[in-house]
């Protein structure tokens, strides 16, 4: 009987799984605003009267806050996704609004103080990254988790392209950087809080994944990437309206919600077709298991404490990869505008 109830509720379970996955995509679209810093760094420098070194320091601390992910990870393991999401959304709001206050002159605009505000918002982004990724990979079988990770992390990388388009469309010019900081604070925290409310970890993970939904999610993220690129080129060479491009982009982003709806319908069809078979098997044999899940059981991994994990080879290999490859890439991103300007002048 318990197995029959599981199949009868499979529609709800799959709905929660795909609603959570879509929430994770939207969370990542706002958590990745750390990569947006080069887009508004010059405007922020002009507004606050910073030197290039001051601005680079702010960008560095934003990234330090994000990639100091151990704090959010420990908090997540102790309190779960909901509390972590609320904390992350709060830090995103607080960090951006404090920088907004610095731009308005109501809060200290010292480079070290503003950099500390950047550290706060960076921590918020890191916490939301943890919520979106860690929660959703647990809802899918191990054989499909690589696809799910790629699906979700794609949106983290695309975030800067999305918000840079919104910046050009709704907040053009250096003088609008103050309002743009408020926009970032409200938008990132609101999306993070709402996405957290839909984030769900299933008690029992179905043994299969709707591959066509995964493919559709990749198609949508690819569409966003191509559209942002095309819109930028059209604005540069054809005089296309940046505001119109930003509005169209918001419509495209709304299409991700279709994934949740399609996931619900697919699971409902599955549950409707499985229910008669479940009833037949139950009546013929109460003692025989409805589904043999022995072939889908995942290999158990040894539990390690945090300190034990730091003594493994895998931990330090990942550390070296992140420190050298990703760290150098982020350093270039932070100084991207200055590099472009020097190259252009030369």
N, C-alpha and C positions, 0 to 999 in steps of 0.2 A: 504493500500500500504506500509506503513512503516513496518508493520509486515512481509509482503512478503520480503521486502529488508533484514529484520533481518534474515529470514531463508535462503535467498539466500547467505548471507554473513556468515552463521554459520560456514562454513569451515574455513574461515579466522580467525574468532573469536576463534574457538577451537584450530587452529594452534597456535595462539598467546598464548593461555592459556597453552598449553603443552610445547611450546618452552620456555615460561617463567618458567614453573615448572622445566624443565630439566636444565635451566640456574641456577635456585635456588639450585638444587642438586649439580652442579659443584661448585657453590660459597661456599656452605657449606663444600665441600671436601677440600677447601683451608682456609676457615675461622677458622676451628677447629685446626689449627696448634699450638694454645696455649697449647693444651694437648700434643704436641710433645716435650715440653721443657725437660722432664726427659731423652729423647733419646739422646740429644746432650749436656746436662748440664755439664757432666764430661769433655767432650772435650773442651767446652767453658771455663770451670774453669782452665784447664791446659793451654789453649792458652793465657788467660788473667792473669794468676797467681792469681786467686781469691781463697778465702777460701770458705769452705762449706756455711758459713753464707752469704757471698757475693752473691754466686750463688742462694741461696734460696731467697734472697732479690730481685734479678732480676726476678725470676719466680713468686714471689708474685705480683710484679708490672705489669707483663704481664697479670695476671689474674684480677688484679684490673682494668686495662685499659679495658679489655673485658667486665667485668660485671658491669662497670659503664655505663650501657647501656642507662641511662636516657638522656645523651647528644645526642647520635645518634638517639634516639627515638624522642626527641623534634625537631631535625634537619629534620628528615624524615617527621614529621607532617607538618612542615613549608615549605619544599622545594621539597619533593617527592623522589621517589626511585632513579632517575637518578643522581641528585646532591649528594644524600647520598652515592650512589655507587662510584661515582668519588672520593668523599672525603675519603671513606673507603679504596679504592684501593691505593690512594696516601699515606695514613698513613701506610698501610702495606709495601709499597715499601720503604718509608722513614725510618721506624723503623728498618727493617731488613738490609737495606743498611748502616745505621749508625752503627749498630752492626758489620757489615762487615768491616766498616772503623776502628772500634776499634780493631778488630782482626788484621787488616793490619798495625795498628800503625799510621794511618793518622788522626784519631779522638781520643779524650780522652778515655782512658779505665778505668777511675775511676768507681768503683762499682756503685756509685750513678748516674753517667752519663749514664752508660750502662743500669741501671734499668729504667731511664727515657726514653731511646730509647725503652725499652720493653713496657713501658706504652703507647707509641705512637702506636706501632704495635698492642698492645692489643686493643686499641681504634678502630683501623682499622678493626680488626676482629669482634668487637662488632657491628660496623656500617654495615658490610657486612651481619652479622647474621640478623640484622633488615631488610635489603633490601630483602634478600632471603625469609624470613619467612612472614613478614607482607604483602609483595606485593602478594605473591602467595595464601595465605589463602583467600584473597578477591576475587579471581577468581573462587572459587568453592562455591556451596551452603552450608549453615550452617550445614546441616546434614552430610556432608562428610568432614568437615574441620579437625576433629580429625585425620582421616586417612592421610590427606595431611600434617598436622603438623608432624605426626610420620614419614611419608615418607621423609620429608626434614631434620628433626632433626637427623634422623639415620645417614645421611652423615656427619653431624657435629661431631658426636661421632666417626665415622670410620676414620676421617681425620688423626689422629695420627698414626693409623695402616698403612694407605696408605703411608704416608711420611716417616715413619720409615723404610718401605721396600725399598723405593726409596733411602733413606739415605744409607742403607747397600749395595744396588746394585750399586750406582753410586758414592758415596762419602765415601768409607770405611776408617776406621782409624781416630784417633784423629786429625791428621795433616790436614785433609780435612774439618774441621769445618768452616774455613774461606770461602771456595768456597760454602759450603752448605748454609751459611747465604745468600750469593748472590743468590743462586738458589731459596731459599725460598722467597726472596724479589721479584725477577722477576716473579716467577711462581704464587704466591698468588695474586700479583697486576694485572698481565696480565689476569688471569682467572676471577678475580673479575670485571675488567673493561669490558671484553668481555661479561661476564654474565649479567652485568648491561645493556648493549646495547640490550639484548634480554628480559629484564624484563619488563613486561607490565601488567597494571591493566585494566581489561575490564570495559567498561561503563555499560554493562548489563551482568549479570552472568547467564549462562544457568542453568535450573533447575535440570539437571542430570549430573552425573559424569561417565566417562567410567571406571567402576570398574575393568575391566580386565587390564587396563593400570596401575591402582593403584597397583593391585596384581603383575603385572610384575615388577614395580619399587621396591616393597618389595623383590621380588625374586632376583633382581639384587643386591640390597644392601646386602642381605643375602649371595649371591655368593661372593661378595667382602670380607665380614667378614670371611667366611669359607676359602677362598683362602689365605688371609693374615695369618690366623692361620696355615693352612696346609703348606704354604711355609716356615714359620718360623720353624716349626717342622722338615721339610725335610732338611733345611739348617743346623739345629743343629745336627740331628741324621743320616742323609744320605749324607751329604756333597753336597747338591744341590746348584747350583750356584746362589748366591744372585743377580747377575746382570741379569741372565736369568729370575729369578722370578720377578724382577722389570719390565722387558720388557713385560712379560705376563700380569702383573697387569695393565700396561698402556693400553693394548689391551682390557682387561676386562672393564676398566673405560670408554673406548670409546663406549661400548655397550649402555650406558645410552642415547646417542644421538638417538638411535633407537626409544626411547619413543616419541620423537618429530615427527619423520617420521610416526610412527604408528598412533599417534594422528591426524595428518593431513589426513591420508587416511580414518580413521574412521569417521571423521567429514565430509569429502567429500561425503562418502556414505550416511551419514545422510541427508546432504543438497540435494543431488540428488533425494533421495526418498521423501523428504518433499516438494520439489518445485512443482510437479504436484498437490499435495493436496492443496497447498497454492493458486495456480492459480484457482483451482475449487471453493474453498471457497470464493475467492475474487469476482469471476464472479457471484456467487449466492447471495451474500450479502455483499455490501460495508460497511454496518453499523455494522455488527456483528464482534466482535473481532476474530482474527484468532486463538489465543491461550488464554485460560483462565488460567491466572497465579495466580489467587486469592489463590489457595491452596498452592502455593510455596512461598508466601510472608513471609519474615522473621519478627519475632516480633521486634518492634522498641525498642531500649534501650535508656535510658536517657543520654544525652550528659553531660559530666562532665569535668571541667577543671582539670589541673594537681593537683592543690592544693585540689580541692574537692575529687579527687580520693584518695589522701593520707589519707583522713579522713574515708575511708570505711574499713569495717572489712576484705573484700577480699584482699585489698592491704597489710595489715599487716600479714594476714595468709600466703600469698605468700612470703612476706619478711622473715618470720620466717623459712619457708620451705627451701628457697634458702640459708639463712644464716647458718642454722644448717646442713641440709642434704647435699646440694651441696657444701657448703663451706668447710665442713670437708673432703669431698671426694677429692676436688681439693688440699687441703693441703697434703693429702696422696700421690696424684699423683706427686706433686712437689718434694717430698722426696722419691719417690718410689725406685729409684736406690740405695740410701743410705740404705734404709730399707732392700732391697734385699741383699746388700753386707754384712751388719751386720749379717743378718740371715744366709747367706751362710758361713761366717767365724765361727759363733757359732755352 
